[in-house]
């Protein structure tokens, strides 16, 4: 479950290359999560909300909640996934199945 605070903005991160889409999505998310945990321990706010890939199109998209786009870039770069594009000012809503 994800918790965000009102002072965090959402950012869309995009990658368009086989280097970022060849591995299973769970591996990519684990790499990002490890760096996010380290960055949080350093005092910066960042959270991965959504990650999705279309292997046939060699594209990976993620939505982060963070205090700044620099924090998002840093998390991605430290995970070995330098973003091709970071877009600020997005809105995201993830729908979960309700019982």
N, C-alpha and C positions, 0 to 999 in steps of 0.2 A: 504494500500500500504506500502511496506517496502523499506527502504532506508538503504543501507550499504555504508561504506566507505572503501577505499582500505586498510587501516591499520587494519581492522578486519578480523580475520580468521574464517572459518566455522568449526563447530564441530558437529559430529553425536552423539546423546545421545540415549542410548538404555535401555529399561526396559523389563524384562521378568517375570512378575508375575501378578496374578489376582488382587493383591492389587492396581496396577497402571492402570489396564485396565477395571475394573468393572464399573467405572463411565463414563458418556457420555464425549466424547472428548471435547465438548465445555466447560464443567466444568473444565477439566484438563487444557485446554488452559487459561481459566480465572484465575486459581490459579497461573500458571506460569507468565502470563502477570502482575498480581498484584505485584509479587515479582520483576519482571524485572523493572517495573516502580519505585519501591523503590530503587533498586540497581542503576538505572540511576541517581536518585536524589542524591545518595551518591557519584556520580562522575565516576562510572564504565560504560564502554560501553558493552551492551549486547542486543540482539534482537532475538526473536523467529521468524524463517523464515517459518518453516514447522512443522506440527505435524500430524502424522497418526497412526492409530491403527488397528490391526486385532484382534478383540475380541475373535474369535474362537481359535487363536493361543496364546492368552494372551501376546501380544507384543505391545509395544508402541515405536515409533521412533520419534525423533525430530531433526531438524537441527537449530542450533543457529549460529549467527554471534556475535563474542565477541572479546575482547582484550586478553583474556586468558582462558584456560580450567578451571582454578580455579573460574573465574567469572561465568561460566556456571554451574559448580557444586554448587556454592553458591546459585544461583537462584533456581535450582532444589531442593536443600535441604531445603531452606526456604519455598518453596511451599509444602513441605511434600512429595516430590518425589525424594529421593536420587537416583541418577543414578547408574545403574549397570555397565555401560560402557560409557566412553566418548572418542571418536576417533577424533584426530586432523588431519589436512591436507586433508580434504575432499573438493570436489568441488560439488556445488549444483546449479541447475538451475530449477526454477519453471516456468512452461509454463502457461501463461494465455491465455484465449480465446481473440483473436483479432477481433475487429468489421469488 
